[in-house]
């Protein structure tokens, strides 16, 4: 799925504090915001619409190669 950038204005000191404390918990502002966006998406977008979006976003699977019928091995008899 194509990604877009969303801009949000935030106080610089608050952002530095978030980045500092999130890093101490092995997280990041970006990871936390992505989690929030996913929660908002699930909260407001109906399940049927989410299912449709996910189905069109899923990469198409390449067709499986068809198996040709195996030939029985020829048995050579020595005379």
GROMACS elastic network, one bead per residue, 0.5 to 0.9 nm:
[ bonds ]
;  ai    aj funct       b0    kb
    1    54     6  0.89548   500
    1    56     6  0.87427   500
    1    57     6  0.54153   500
    1    58     6  0.79868   500
    1    59     6  0.89265   500
    2    57     6  0.89109   500
    9    12     6  0.89117   500
   10    13     6  0.85774   500
   10    14     6  0.71095   500
   10    15     6  0.66107   500
   11    14     6  0.53184   500
   11    15     6  0.62733   500
   11    16     6  0.88071   500
   12    15     6  0.50860   500
   12    16     6  0.62494   500
   12    17     6  0.86619   500
   13    16     6  0.51455   500
   13    17     6  0.62045   500
   13    18     6  0.86270   500
   14    17     6  0.50914   500
   14    18     6  0.61332   500
   14    19     6  0.85828   500
   15    18     6  0.50589   500
   15    19     6  0.60927   500
   15    20     6  0.85035   500
   15    29     6  0.82153   500
   16    19     6  0.51094   500
   16    20     6  0.60569   500
   16    21     6  0.86574   500
   17    20     6  0.50813   500
   17    21     6  0.61632   500
   17    22     6  0.83143   500
   18    21     6  0.53831   500
   18    22     6  0.57323   500
   18    23     6  0.82764   500
   18    28     6  0.81419   500
   18    29     6  0.68222   500
   19    22     6  0.52205   500
   19    23     6  0.59919   500
   19    24     6  0.86820   500
   19    27     6  0.84322   500
   19    28     6  0.61694   500
   19    29     6  0.59612   500
   20    23     6  0.53984   500
   20    24     6  0.66048   500
   20    28     6  0.86848   500
   21    24     6  0.50911   500
   21    25     6  0.67103   500
   21    26     6  0.89561   500
   21    27     6  0.85650   500
   21    28     6  0.87717   500
   22    25     6  0.51907   500
   22    26     6  0.64241   500
   22    28     6  0.53331   500
   22    29     6  0.68802   500
   22    32     6  0.85228   500
   23    27     6  0.51182   500
   23    28     6  0.58183   500
   23    29     6  0.86093   500
   24    27     6  0.73747   500
   25    28     6  0.85180   500
   27    30     6  0.83601   500
   27    31     6  0.64272   500
   27    32     6  0.72358   500
   28    31     6  0.51800   500
   28    32     6  0.62299   500
   28    33     6  0.85586   500
   29    32     6  0.51577   500
   29    33     6  0.60588   500
   29    34     6  0.85257   500
   30    33     6  0.51198   500
   30    34     6  0.60648   500
   30    35     6  0.85677   500
   31    34     6  0.51224   500
   31    35     6  0.62415   500
   31    36     6  0.87058   500
   32    35     6  0.50779   500
   32    36     6  0.62672   500
   32    37     6  0.87204   500
   33    37     6  0.61351   500
   33    38     6  0.85866   500
   34    37     6  0.50887   500
   34    38     6  0.62321   500
   34    39     6  0.86815   500
   35    38     6  0.51612   500
   35    39     6  0.63053   500
   35    40     6  0.87368   500
   36    39     6  0.50856   500
   36    40     6  0.61921   500
   36    41     6  0.85268   500
   37    40     6  0.50738   500
   37    41     6  0.60314   500
   37    42     6  0.86166   500
   38    42     6  0.61946   500
   38    43     6  0.85124   500
   39    42     6  0.51658   500
   39    43     6  0.60308   500
   39    44     6  0.86985   500
   40    44     6  0.61298   500
   40    45     6  0.81202   500
   41    44     6  0.55534   500
   41    45     6  0.55287   500
   41    46     6  0.87923   500
   41    50     6  0.83939   500
   42    45     6  0.56941   500
   42    46     6  0.74468   500
   42    47     6  0.76326   500
   42    50     6  0.78594   500
   43    46     6  0.78856   500
   45    48     6  0.83819   500
   45    49     6  0.65048   500
   45    50     6  0.64374   500
   46    49     6  0.53446   500
   46    50     6  0.63307   500
   46    51     6  0.87054   500
   47    50     6  0.50417   500
   47    51     6  0.60707   500
   47    52     6  0.85808   500
   48    51     6  0.50658   500
   48    52     6  0.62147   500
   48    53     6  0.86830   500
   49    52     6  0.50372   500
   49    53     6  0.61501   500
   49    54     6  0.85325   500
   50    53     6  0.50950   500
   50    54     6  0.60483   500
   50    55     6  0.84816   500
   51    54     6  0.51483   500
   51    55     6  0.60816   500
   51    56     6  0.87726   500
   52    55     6  0.50754   500
   52    56     6  0.63761   500
   52    57     6  0.85565   500
   53    56     6  0.53755   500
   53    57     6  0.60696   500
   53    58     6  0.86189   500
   54    58     6  0.59946   500
   55    58     6  0.53770   500
   55    59     6  0.86531   500
   56    59     6  0.79138   500
   56    60     6  0.88584   500
   57    60     6  0.87681   500
   58    61     6  0.86560   500
   60    63     6  0.89889   500
   61    64     6  0.85479   500
   62    65     6  0.88557   500
   63    66     6  0.85630   500
   64    67     6  0.89161   500
   67    70     6  0.81184   500
   68    71     6  0.87846   500
   70    73     6  0.87354   500
   71    74     6  0.85708   500
   72    75     6  0.89763   500
